[in-house]
């Protein structure tokens, strides 16, 4: 290391020394600035959050106070006092009269305080409530969540978040349980005020920013009073965290939750001293301004550190720009984009390499086109070669039969055979086109079957069943049925006793066309024949199936297939499946 430094020129050593001194000075200055800003911002964040939380707690306290005052006002009304006098005298005869007279003060409660969901006055002589609230008659008051609050000495008790068991609708509410404010010394009378969570929650959410993420209203034990967040916070099940909330009525502290530092503010409510507002925010979120200062400082340090390299980097980038451009073109060529070309206004060595690169791409494109043309011609020649095996296969026997019938003066049969042979060749040639219609393919195989019936009299009969006449115009590969019928005649009926039967069935399912040739011949070894048919070079005796299979694969690819099945002298089936769309 020292040897390398000593070998540098004085200019280089001065440059390195100044650079190191600059970086160290800026690092120390930046770290001190960040530490001072961190402490100041953290303190201000705590105070600001606490002020906001205290304000919100006071607003929420006022809301609870207003609900209590509204309920107390109802208790001071004449209908309520009359009802309490009936309770004191245990008079249940006037129950419906008292219930009716209470509708007005109960309705006024909801008008004065819209957050009130429902009110239930429980008395020994009967329950009283607004008749437009549907009481859940299957639930008794003293069997609900309120039972544990009835024997306390407190006149006013607040019940945290729960599902309303008294009235239908299963609303989520918080509840106020009050003992009556009346001159009569009544016992076992309770007023339950259910407060709508959404409406009373607006008191908080309208006052705080994004409360669903940072603010919680909980009990001393960590239970949720009002769900301000979409899910329960991690700290609510942390005993150490909850214990720190018990020391003072309000305050703040730092706490680690799930490996992250949080700033925690809390403030206890006055009217419900078991409830408290808690603000939990990530320290990183509160100190984002400080982090911004840190980031800017680091950027300044980095800029100073690389300042000495700027000119050399700019110059090298300028000189190497054509080479980088050529490198980018090569990456595109690796992704098979062969149409890219290198251009440059310079005439240096890199440009010469780029021009040779262009010529190489042109040669590659030309070779690819040549390969495509050769492959296309190869496919055409292969199809022609496969089809050439079909056309003359039975011609010899047919001509012999015509000669024999001519010599025996069966002129009508001779005429029919010559006509069928002519039509068969006409359909087979198909104007030089490899594709034909299903109608022409059926006519082709029908002419073939008529000729074979003339050659092999009383050997077989045939039927052609077409599911739908609209299929006749469907394009198919020509001469795919005749080789299958030929196999049935030449191999299936050689040793059969009685009349052979060939059944040709054609139908469609969704986007596939099915052509099936079935006979009652001696059958075949399906596994052996199927393996031989799918082999690249099949045996000569099974060239007909291999021919059809090969042509189907050439034209339709994997969308076409042949399936074989055989039960000797009962049913041997060859089923072709080809797509109705595309080639």
Secondary structure, DSSP 8 states (H G I E B T S, - for coil): -HHHHHHS-HHHHHHHHHHHHHHHHHHHHHHHHHHHHHHHHHHHHHHHHHHHHHHHHHHHHHHHHHHHHHHHHHHTSHHHHHHHHHHHTT--TTHHHHHHHHHHHHHHHHHH-TTEEEEEEE-TT--EE-TTS-B-TTS-GGGSGGGGGTTSS-SEEEEEEEE-SSBTT--EEEEEEEE---SS---S-EEEEEEEHHHHHHHHHTTSSSHHHHEEEEETTS-EEE--SSS--GGGG-HHHHHHTSS-SEEEEEEEETTEEEEEEEEE-SSSTTEEEEEEEEHHHHTHHHHHHHHHHHHHHHHHHHHHHHHHHHHHHHHHHHHHHHHHHHHHHHTT-TT-----S--SHHHHHHHHHHHHHHHHHHHHHHHHHHHHHHHHHHHHHHHHHHHTTTHHHHHHHHHHHHHTT-HHHHHHHHHHHHHHHHHHHGGG-SEEEHHHHHHHHHHHHHHHHHHSTTSEEEEEEES-GGGGG-EEESSSSHHHHHHIIIIISTT--S-EEEEEEEEEETTEEEEEEEE-SS---HHHHHHHHHSSS--GGGHHHHHHHHHHHHHHGGG-EEEEEEETTTEEEEEEEEESS--
